[in-house]
Amino acid sequence: RVFLWPLTQWNLTDICVIACIPHIHSIGGELSPTVCESPVCKPEALVDATATVPGGFQKNTMRISFSTMDPITSSIKHTIALSNLQLPTGGFFSTTLAAELQAEDGGKPSYILSVGALLYVKPSAVGSVVSGTGDGEDFPFRADQGNTLYARVVLGATLWALEGDDAGFELRLPPGYVCVDMTQAEANLVALQSLAPQGRGGIGLDDVSDGYWRFSGQACNYILRRHGVVYAGSAIFTKLLVNNPVFALQRTDSDNVWSLQPFGRVYPGIATVAVEKYGTMSTFVDSSTNFRRNVPVLGRLSDATLSPMLFGAGQGQNWLSVFFTTERGSPGTGPKIELRVPQGFGFLPRCRVEPLPS
């Protein structure tokens, strides 16, 4: 049996393609192949739960049954080739495999870990910006300082720091933003009120033992301390304090891209110091009206003036001609204008709006 780590992330299909490449040795100066017929490979779940769970648990092991082959000795070693395996969609950092050899009757098991090269599938992640009334964006205009934003991050692979400072992820904001601070998101976000459970995970509760944030321009990096861990599939909410770009960014702007990239060395429990690897640079996505791929940076109106048709006190049915200049056009983005008037003015029973005469 071959055990695929991480066990919680592998889920094989019902078929695995396998072949046995026989050992070739030299006899009297001539190459002579040995015999090794193709074995049978059957993906299985580590725990059989078909009796209680419809379809059973995910298939994360392979049972390989060998047939006719020449005996394996210190000099004869056959090669087993597995192909077309369904890889974990979230990826994983460098790890080993485990195998258990059994006799035909299932007895005399012998368990061993793989040595040499480690397995690695480029990890991925997914993220969104919390967008909605009451959830940050208190200072949405260009060049605003100290704006609060919220981000939701889900990692596809488990992060684990073997020595410390060697695993984490980078949250990269669009050009012009500056990361100032990161803290835990509150439990009373409007976007979370309809979710049960909320799925509001947190990280960095202890800067000394868990991990810490490091900021450099538009990059917000979370770094794990020694043996710090963030498990795959964890939904992490963070509260960002940022300085906005000095220029406006529409939601549809090609430069308005938020991205996320994990990095690390090994899967938890692996003692080998592997080369640091980086996961996929994943861009944020729209998953609902409250979780968006980005937020706009609003431009400012200028030359705003208005001219009433009637100047007398207490006049009813008065028309106001409003003029202003926008920084950028906004076709197809659903813009809105809000006109606030001093106390004593009103739009009762309703506000009528018409284009200005040509």
Stockholm file with secondary structure:
# STOCKHOLM 1.0

chainA/1-358         RVFLWPLTQWNLTDICVIACIPHIHSIGGELSPTVCESPVCKPEALVDATATVPGGFQKNTMRISFSTMDPITSSIKHTIALSNLQLPTGGFFSTTLAAELQAEDGGKPSYILSVGALLYVKPSAVGSVVSGTGDGEDFPFRADQGNTLYARVVLGATLWALEGDDAGFELRLPPGYVCVDMTQAEANLVALQSLAPQGRGGIGLDDVSDGYWRFSGQACNYILRRHGVVYAGSAIFTKLLVNNPVFALQRTDSDNVWSLQPFGRVYPGIATVAVEKYGTMSTFVDSSTNFRRNVPVLGRLSDATLSPMLFGAGQGQNWLSVFFTTERGSPGTGPKIELRVPQGFGFLPRCRVEPLPS
#=GR chainA/1-358 SS CEECSSTTTCCCCSCCEEEEECCEEEETTEEEECCBCCCEEEEECSSCCTTTSTTCSCCCEEEEECCSBCCCCSSCCCEEEEECCCCCTTCEEEECCEEEECCTTSCSCEEEECCSSCEEECCCEEEEEECSTTSSCSSCBTTCSSEEEEEEEEESSCEECSSSSSCEEEEECCTTCEEEEEEECCTTCGGGTTCSSCCCBCCCSCTTTTEEEEEETTEEEEEECTTCEECTTCEEEEEEEEECCSSCBCTTCTTCCCEEEEEESBCTTCCSCCCCEECCCEECCCCSSSEESCCCBBCCCEEEEEEESCCSTTCCSCCEEEEEECSSCCTTSCCCCCCCCCTTCCCCSCCCCCCCCC
#=GC SS_cons         CEECSSTTTCCCCSCCEEEEECCEEEETTEEEECCBCCCEEEEECSSCCTTTSTTCSCCCEEEEECCSBCCCCSSCCCEEEEECCCCCTTCEEEECCEEEECCTTSCSCEEEECCSSCEEECCCEEEEEECSTTSSCSSCBTTCSSEEEEEEEEESSCEECSSSSSCEEEEECCTTCEEEEEEECCTTCGGGTTCSSCCCBCCCSCTTTTEEEEEETTEEEEEECTTCEECTTCEEEEEEEEECCSSCBCTTCTTCCCEEEEEESBCTTCCSCCCCEECCCEECCCCSSSEESCCCBBCCCEEEEEEESCCSTTCCSCCEEEEEECSSCCTTSCCCCCCCCCTTCCCCSCCCCCCCCC
//
